[in-house]
Amino acid sequence: MVNWSDLDAEIQLWRDEGRTPTLWWRDDDAQKDSAALRRLSVLSSKYAVPLALAAIPKGCEQSLVDVVEDNPGLSILQHGYSHLSYAPVTERKCELGSHRPIITITDELTRGLQQLREMFGSRFHAVLVPPWNRLSLDVVDSLPASGFVGLSTLGPRSSGSVELVQVNVHVDLIDWKGGRKFAGEERALGQLIDHLRLRRLEKVDPLEATGVMTHHLVHDEPLWVFLERLLSFTHEAGVRWCSTDELFR
């Protein structure tokens, strides 16, 4: 059974090599202020951990701007445009797949980019986070021309477009098939330790910060408890949480 002592041991192996583990935090589906989002922001401030909010342009409210302005550790990425699936019901959900003309998709993404830039100014980074972490290769290829400088999906990154900086997430705290509840301490820690270990052994890109993905709107209390313990544990262990500026500059 994987536990906190296993995470501590992995961190110590990094230290033994004179290295510091790097993490980053991405939260998806932001559109407006809420008690859950404020609770997330409080945790970010309490432990001085930068937090990248993937915001959905369509329906994004001024109240989200207010939340971001209240916490200098928050930044905004672009979470598709509408977060609607255009895939047939027999396929996995996807907004940015091959189910619509590429010009329709790029027009929406460009419109969303301009909207978020106007709303959030320098706190917005032209980084695309595709809903459900899925998108077609045609969309990937179109991103630089649409004004995007970065991309963030799920899983260890591979060599891709030289025009895009890609930094993914690797730890999903929610069990989407098991009732949208906390995935559990063992599974979450296992994903975290696995990616750190693979980076240390250079079996995946060792320079890609290990990403933790949350979804504040569907957190149950066990997830909130785990998240705070993770932030506290890594703070005490000297793990470095990276900012959006650092990751996507």
VEXVEXFI-187187 format. One record per atom (N, C-alpha, C): residue in one letter; x, y, z negated. Coordinates in steps of 0.02 Angstrom, whole numbers, padded with zeros to 5 digits, always signed. Layout:
residues N
AXYZ;...
This chain:
residues 249
M+00042-00060+00000;M+00000+00000+00000;M+00044+00063+00000;V+00030+00108+00046;V+00068+00171+00052;V+00044+00219-00002;N+00091+00252-00036;N+00073+00300-00088;N+00120+00360-00087;W+00112+00404-00136;W+00151+00466-00138;W+00226+00452-00148;S+00243+00399-00182;S+00314+00383-00192;S+00347+00365-00125;D+00308+00337-00078;D+00334+00322-00012;D+00349+00386+00027;L+00305+00436+00019;L+00318+00500+00051;L+00380+00533+00021;D+00386+00529-00044;D+00444+00557-00078;D+00508+00523-00054;A+00505+00457-00044;A+00564+00420-00021;A+00583+00441+00050;E+00533+00452+00093;E+00548+00473+00162;E+00580+00543+00162;I+00553+00587+00121;I+00581+00654+00117;I+00654+00650+00092;Q+00667+00606+00045;Q+00735+00598+00019;Q+00783+00573+00073;L+00759+00530+00117;L+00801+00505+00172;L+00820+00563+00219;W+00773+00609+00230;W+00790+00669+00269;W+00844+00709+00232;R+00834+00718+00168;R+00883+00757+00129;R+00952+00724+00131;D+00954+00659+00127;D+01017+00623+00128;D+01056+00636+00193;E+01020+00653+00246;E+01052+00668+00310;E+01063+00743+00318;G+01049+00781+00265;G+01059+00853+00269;G+01006+00889+00309;R+00946+00860+00313;R+00893+00887+00354;R+00832+00903+00310;T+00790+00950+00334;T+00729+00968+00299;T+00669+00949+00342;P+00623+00909+00316;P+00563+00892+00355;P+00522+00955+00370;T+00494+00958+00430;T+00452+01015+00449;T+00382+00990+00464;L+00333+01027+00439;L+00262+01012+00451;L+00228+01074+00479;W+00168+01065+00506;W+00126+01122+00522;W+00053+01102+00514;W+00009+01152+00507;W-00061+01141+00489;W-00106+01173+00541;R-00149+01132+00571;R-00198+01156+00620;R-00268+01136+00597;D-00314+01184+00595;D-00383+01170+00577;D-00427+01188+00637;D-00472+01143+00656;D-00512+01151+00717;D-00583+01174+00703;D-00613+01203+00756;D-00685+01219+00759;D-00703+01283+00722;A-00658+01330+00715;A-00674+01394+00682;A-00716+01438+00729;Q-00768+01467+00701;Q-00809+01516+00738;Q-00830+01575+00695;K-00839+01563+00630;K-00864+01616+00587;K-00843+01603+00514;D-00854+01653+00473;D-00840+01647+00402;D-00887+01595+00371;S-00861+01560+00321;S-00901+01512+00284;S-00866+01498+00218;A-00902+01468+00171;A-00872+01451+00107;A-00814+01401+00117;A-00823+01354+00163;A-00771+01304+00176;A-00709+01337+00205;L-00718+01384+00251;L-00661+01418+00281;L-00624+01461+00229;R-00662+01494+00186;R-00631+01533+00133;R-00591+01488+00085;R-00618+01430+00071;R-00583+01383+00027;R-00517+01361+00060;L-00519+01350+00125;L-00459+01332+00162;L-00408+01388+00159;S-00431+01449+00169;S-00386+01507+00168;S-00354+01516+00099;V-00393+01504+00047;V-00365+01509-00022;V-00308+01459-00031;L-00316+01398-00006;L-00262+01349-00012;L-00201+01371+00027;S-00211+01399+00086;S-00156+01424+00125;S-00117+01478+00087;S-00153+01524+00056;S-00121+01578+00018;S-00087+01551-00045;K-00120+01507-00081;K-00095+01481-00145;K-00027+01447-00137;Y-00019+01410-00082;Y+00043+01372-00073;Y+00087+01402-00019;A+00069+01462+00005;A+00108+01498+00055;A+00121+01454+00117;V+00068+01421+00140;V+00073+01377+00198;V+00036+01410+00257;P+00071+01424+00313;P+00038+01453+00371;P-00016+01405+00398;L-00070+01434+00422;L-00126+01395+00446;L-00148+01421+00514;A-00149+01377+00564;A-00171+01395+00631;A-00244+01372+00639;L-00288+01420+00650;L-00359+01406+00661;L-00373+01401+00735;A-00398+01343+00758;A-00418+01335+00827;A-00489+01359+00834;A-00498+01417+00865;A-00563+01451+00868;A-00598+01438+00935;I-00663+01427+00931;I-00705+01418+00991;I-00727+01487+01014;P-00707+01508+01074;P-00725+01576+01096;P-00800+01588+01100;K-00837+01542+01131;K-00909+01553+01138;K-00942+01548+01070;G-00973+01601+01049;G-01005+01603+00984;G-00959+01626+00927;C-00898+01645+00944;C-00852+01669+00892;C-00876+01736+00865;E-00879+01743+00799;E-00908+01802+00767;E-00855+01847+00735;Q-00874+01910+00726;Q-00831+01959+00694;Q-00811+01936+00624;S-00853+01898+00591;S-00838+01876+00523;S-00774+01834+00520;L-00758+01800+00575;L-00695+01761+00577;L-00636+01809+00579;V-00643+01864+00612;V-00589+01915+00613;V-00576+01939+00542;D-00629+01949+00504;D-00621+01972+00435;D-00583+01922+00393;V-00597+01857+00401;V-00561+01806+00364;V-00487+01807+00381;V-00472+01813+00445;V-00401+01813+00467;V-00365+01875+00440;E-00399+01932+00441;E-00367+01993+00417;E-00353+01990+00342;D-00390+01950+00306;D-00381+01945+00233;D-00322+01901+00214;N-00295+01863+00262;N-00240+01817+00246;N-00187+01821+00300;P-00129+01851+00286;P-00077+01857+00337;P-00048+01791+00360;G-00064+01737+00325;G-00038+01671+00344;G-00081+01637+00397;L-00136+01667+00417;L-00181+01637+00466;L-00166+01662+00536;S-00171+01618+00585;S-00165+01636+00655;S-00220+01601+00694;I-00230+01622+00756;I-00285+01595+00797;I-00257+01564+00861;L-00280+01503+00875;L-00268+01469+00938;L-00336+01462+00973;Q-00336+01442+01036;Q-00399+01437+01074;Q-00422+01365+01080;H-00483+01352+01055;H-00511+01285+01054;H-00561+01277+01111;G-00534+01265+01172;G-00577+01261+01230;G-00613+01326+01243;Y-00676+01321+01266;Y-00717+01381+01274;Y-00784+01374+01237;S-00820+01320+01249;S-00886+01312+01217;S-00890+01252+01171;H-00840+01208+01174;H-00840+01145+01136;H-00902+01103+01154;L-00920+01103+01217;L-00973+01060+01243;L-00942+01005+01286;S-00970+00945+01282;S-00945+00890+01322;S-00982+00888+01389;Y-00944+00879+01442;Y-00973+00872+01509;Y-00962+00802+01536;A-00938+00757+01494;A-00928+00688+01514;A-00994+00649+01511;P-01002+00597+01552;P-01061+00554+01547;P-01064+00522+01478;V-01124+00504+01457;V-01133+00476+01390;V-01096+00410+01382;T-01077+00379+01438;T-01040+00316+01435;T-00965+00326+01423;E-00942+00389+01426;E-00872+00405+01417;E-00862+00444+01352;R-00799+00448+01331;R-00783+00488+01272;R-00795+00562+01286;K-00814+00599+01235;K-00829+00669+01244;K-00769+00708+01269;C-00782+00755+01315;C-00728+00795+01344;C-00756+00858+01375;E-00730+00915+01356;E-00750+00978+01388;E-00706+00994+01448;L-00642+00976+01443;L-00593+00998+01492;L-00567+00940+01534;G-00612+00897+01555;G-00594+00840+01596;G-00603+00853+01670;S-00612+00800+01708;S-00619+00805+01781;S-00692+00803+01802;H-00737+00820+01756;H-00809+00814+01769;H-00837+00877+01800;R-00798+00931+01803;R-00820+00994+01832;R-00765+01021+01878;P-00780+01066+01923;P-00728+01096+01966;P-00676+01131+01923;I-00613+01125+01942;I-00559+01154+01903;I-00567+01230+01899;I-00593+01262+01951;I-00601+01335+01950;I-00651+01356+01897;T-00703+01315+01886;T-00752+01330+01833;T-00719+01328+01765;I-00678+01277+01754;I-00644+01269+01690;I-00595+01326+01678;T-00554+01341+01728;T-00503+01394+01719;T-00536+01462+01709;D-00591+01474+01743;D-00626+01538+01733;D-00650+01545+01660;E-00678+01491+01633;E-00701+01493+01564;E-00643+01502+01515;L-00589+01465+01526;L-00532+01470+01481;L-00501+01539+01482;T-00497+01569+01542;T-00469+01636+01548;T-00514+01687+01513;R-00579+01678+01520;R-00626+01723+01487;R-00619+01716+01411;G-00612+01655+01387;G-00603+01644+01315;G-00538+01673+01290;L-00485+01666+01329;L-00420+01694+01309;L-00424+01769+01301;Q-00455+01802+01350;Q-00461+01875+01347;Q-00504+01896+01287;Q-00557+01859+01273;Q-00601+01875+01217;Q-00564+01870+01151;L-00528+01814+01140;L-00493+01804+01076;L-00436+01854+01068;R-00404+01872+01123;R-00350+01921+01119;R-00378+01989+01098;E-00436+02007+01125;E-00467+02070+01106;E-00490+02070+01034;M-00514+02013+01010;M-00541+02008+00942;M-00485+02006+00890;F-00432+01969+00904;F-00382+01955+00852;F-00314+01987+00864;G-00304+02018+00921;G-00242+02053+00934;G-00181+02007+00928;S-00131+02030+00891;S-00069+01993+00885;S-00075+01929+00844;R-00131+01921+00810;R-00141+01859+00771;R-00163+01801+00816;F-00181+01817+00878;F-00199+01766+00926;F-00138+01744+00966;H-00132+01678+00975;H-00079+01650+01016;H-00110+01611+01073;A-00086+01623+01133;A-00115+01592+01193;A-00096+01519+01197;V-00121+01481+01150;V-00108+01409+01145;V-00176+01373+01149;L-00182+01326+01195;L-00244+01290+01204;L-00246+01228+01161;V-00300+01221+01122;V-00314+01160+01085;V-00378+01131+01117;P-00372+01079+01157;P-00432+01052+01191;P-00478+01018+01142;P-00543+01032+01145;P-00590+00995+01103;P-00583+00920+01111;W-00588+00885+01057;W-00579+00812+01054;W-00507+00792+01075;N-00462+00842+01080;N-00392+00829+01098;N-00385+00795+01165;R-00431+00810+01211;R-00429+00780+01278;R-00434+00834+01332;L-00395+00824+01385;L-00400+00867+01444;L-00367+00831+01502;S-00385+00852+01562;S-00358+00820+01622;S-00290+00851+01639;L-00251+00814+01678;L-00186+00839+01699;L-00193+00902+01743;D-00248+00905+01781;D-00259+00965+01822;D-00267+01027+01778;V-00301+01019+01722;V-00309+01076+01676;V-00241+01095+01646;V-00203+01045+01626;V-00136+01058+01599;V-00095+01098+01649;D-00096+01077+01712;D-00056+01111+01764;D-00079+01182+01776;S-00143+01196+01762;S-00171+01263+01775;S-00157+01313+01720;L-00136+01289+01661;L-00132+01332+01603;L-00084+01391+01610;P-00022+01380+01633;P+00023+01438+01638;P-00005+01494+01681;A-00035+01477+01738;A-00063+01528+01782;A-00123+01564+01750;S-00155+01531+01702;S-00211+01561+01667;S-00189+01604+01608;G-00125+01605+01594;G-00099+01647+01540;G-00082+01611+01476;F-00086+01545+01475;F-00069+01507+01415;F+00006+01492+01412;V+00031+01495+01351;V+00102+01480+01341;V+00112+01415+01303;G+00058+01387+01273;G+00065+01328+01233;G+00005+01282+01237;L+00015+01220+01213;L-00037+01169+01213;L-00028+01127+01151;S-00084+01108+01119;S-00081+01066+01060;S-00136+01013+01064;T-00116+00949+01065;T-00164+00894+01066;T-00150+00849+01007;L-00157+00783+01016;L-00148+00735+00962;L-00097+00682+00982;G-00049+00668+00938;G+00000+00616+00950;G+00068+00645+00968;P+00121+00605+00963;P+00189+00629+00978;P+00192+00658+01049;R+00224+00714+01056;R+00227+00746+01122;R+00277+00709+01166;S+00266+00714+01231;S+00312+00687+01281;S+00334+00745+01325;S+00383+00732+01367;S+00406+00785+01411;S+00349+00804+01458;G+00336+00868+01464;G+00281+00892+01505;G+00302+00954+01544;S+00255+00999+01553;S+00269+01060+01590;S+00323+01102+01555;V+00372+01123+01594;V+00425+01165+01565;V+00399+01234+01551;E+00340+01251+01578;E+00312+01317+01567;E+00268+01321+01504;L+00257+01264+01472;L+00215+01262+01412;L+00254+01235+01353;V+00244+01266+01296;V+00270+01237+01233;V+00215+01193+01205;Q+00231+01129+01194;Q+00180+01083+01167;Q+00201+01062+01097;V+00156+01073+01049;V+00166+01050+00981;V+00100+01020+00959;N+00100+00955+00946;N+00039+00919+00931;N+00028+00908+00857;V-00030+00879+00841;V-00043+00857+00772;V-00039+00780+00771;H-00025+00753+00713;H-00011+00681+00707;H-00046+00648+00649;V-00076+00688+00606;V-00110+00663+00546;V-00182+00688+00548;D-00230+00642+00555;D-00301+00661+00556;D-00332+00639+00490;L-00355+00686+00451;L-00380+00671+00384;L-00451+00645+00383;I-00483+00642+00441;I-00554+00622+00443;I-00561+00556+00482;D-00603+00512+00455;D-00622+00450+00488;D-00685+00464+00528;W-00677+00479+00591;W-00734+00501+00632;W-00783+00444+00646;K-00758+00383+00646;K-00802+00326+00660;K-00832+00297+00596;G-00807+00319+00539;G-00831+00293+00475;G-00873+00341+00436;G-00914+00379+00471;G-00960+00425+00437;G-00933+00495+00428;R-00878+00513+00466;R-00850+00580+00463;R-00831+00599+00392;K-00802+00551+00357;K-00779+00563+00288;K-00703+00562+00287;F-00675+00577+00228;F-00602+00575+00219;F-00577+00506+00238;A-00524+00505+00277;A-00496+00441+00301;A-00464+00401+00246;G-00450+00432+00190;G-00420+00397+00134;G-00346+00413+00126;E-00324+00412+00063;E-00256+00431+00047;E-00205+00386+00082;E-00216+00321+00081;E-00168+00275+00111;E-00160+00286+00186;R-00215+00294+00221;R-00211+00305+00293;R-00179+00372+00309;A-00198+00424+00274;A-00170+00491+00287;A-00095+00492+00273;L-00075+00466+00215;L-00004+00465+00199;L+00035+00420+00248;G+00003+00365+00269;G+00036+00321+00317;G+00051+00355+00383;Q+00002+00394+00408;Q+00013+00430+00471;Q+00068+00482+00463;L+00068+00517+00406;L+00118+00568+00393;L+00188+00538+00389;I+00195+00485+00350;I+00260+00453+00341;I+00284+00422+00407;D+00239+00392+00444;D+00258+00360+00507;D+00289+00410+00555;H+00257+00469+00563;H+00284+00517+00611;H+00350+00546+00586;L+00355+00559+00521;L+00418+00584+00493;L+00474+00532+00504;R+00458+00469+00493;R+00508+00416+00501;R+00530+00411+00574;L+00482+00411+00620;L+00498+00407+00691;L+00540+00466+00714;R+00526+00525+00687;R+00567+00583+00702;R+00638+00575+00676;R+00643+00552+00613;R+00709+00543+00582;R+00751+00493+00622;L+00719+00441+00647;L+00755+00390+00686;L+00761+00408+00760;E+00733+00466+00778;E+00734+00492+00846;E+00701+00445+00896;K+00648+00412+00873;K+00607+00371+00918;K+00552+00412+00950;V+00538+00471+00922;V+00497+00522+00953;V+00538+00586+00948;D+00513+00640+00979;D+00549+00703+00978;D+00562+00726+00906;P+00624+00727+00883;P+00637+00745+00813;P+00625+00819+00798;L+00620+00859+00851;L+00611+00931+00841;L+00537+00952+00837;E+00492+00905+00852;E+00421+00922+00848;E+00397+00917+00776;A+00377+00974+00747;A+00352+00974+00679;A+00292+00927+00673;T+00288+00892+00617;T+00233+00845+00606;T+00170+00885+00590;G+00117+00874+00629;G+00057+00914+00622;G+00002+00880+00582;V-00028+00917+00536;V-00084+00894+00497;V-00147+00929+00523;M-00197+00890+00542;M-00259+00918+00571;M-00316+00913+00521;T-00351+00969+00510;T-00410+00970+00468;T-00469+00999+00508;H-00528+00989+00481;H-00590+01016+00510;H-00633+01040+00451;H-00624+01103+00431;H-00652+01128+00369;H-00727+01118+00362;L-00764+01118+00418;L-00837+01115+00415;L-00863+01046+00394;V-00822+00994+00398;V-00846+00928+00380;V-00807+00896+00323;H-00769+00935+00286;H-00731+00908+00230;H-00777+00885+00174;D-00764+00826+00148;D-00796+00805+00086;D-00748+00819+00028;E-00772+00811-00033;E-00731+00830-00091;E-00666+00789-00096;P-00667+00723-00083;P-00604+00686-00085;P-00551+00713-00037;L-00574+00738+00021;L-00526+00767+00068;L-00496+00832+00040;W-00539+00874+00011;W-00513+00936-00019;W-00462+00920-00074;V-00476+00871-00114;V-00430+00852-00168;V-00363+00828-00139;F-00366+00786-00088;F-00305+00761-00056;F-00266+00819-00025;L-00300+00863+00010;L-00266+00918+00044;L-00228+00961-00004;E-00260+00979-00061;E-00224+01020-00109;E-00165+00982-00138;R-00173+00919-00151;R-00117+00880-00178;R-00059+00878-00127;L-00076+00870-00063;L-00024+00869-00012;L+00014+00935-00009;L-00023+00991-00011;L+00010+01056-00009;L+00053+01066-00071;S+00028+01046-00129;S+00067+01053-00190;S+00128+01008-00189;F+00120+00945-00168;F+00175+00897-00166;F+00230+00920-00120;T+00212+00941-00060;T+00263+00963-00012;T+00297+01027-00033;H+00259+01070-00067;H+00288+01132-00094;H+00342+01116-00145;E+00327+01070-00190;E+00376+01051-00241;E+00435+01013-00211;A+00423+00977-00156;A+00475+00936-00125;A+00520+00976-00078;G+00503+01039-00066;G+00545+01081-00023;G+00536+01069+00051;V+00479+01038+00069;V+00463+01029+00140;V+00445+01097+00169;R+00465+01109+00232;R+00452+01175+00262;R+00393+01171+00309;W+00342+01214+00297;W+00284+01219+00340;W+00297+01275+00391;C+00291+01260+00454;C+00308+01307+00508;C+00248+01351+00527;S+00263+01411+00547;S+00211+01458+00570;S+00200+01450+00645;T+00144+01476+00669;T+00129+01475+00740;T+00181+01514+00779;D+00204+01571+00751;D+00255+01610+00785;D+00317+01568+00797;E+00337+01531+00747;E+00398+01490+00753;E+00388+01433+00804;L+00331+01401+00801;L+00319+01342+00842;L+00312+01358+00916;F+00278+01413+00932;F+00259+01427+01001;F+00293+01489+01031;R+00345+01512+00999;R+00378+01572+01026;R+00415+01554+01090;
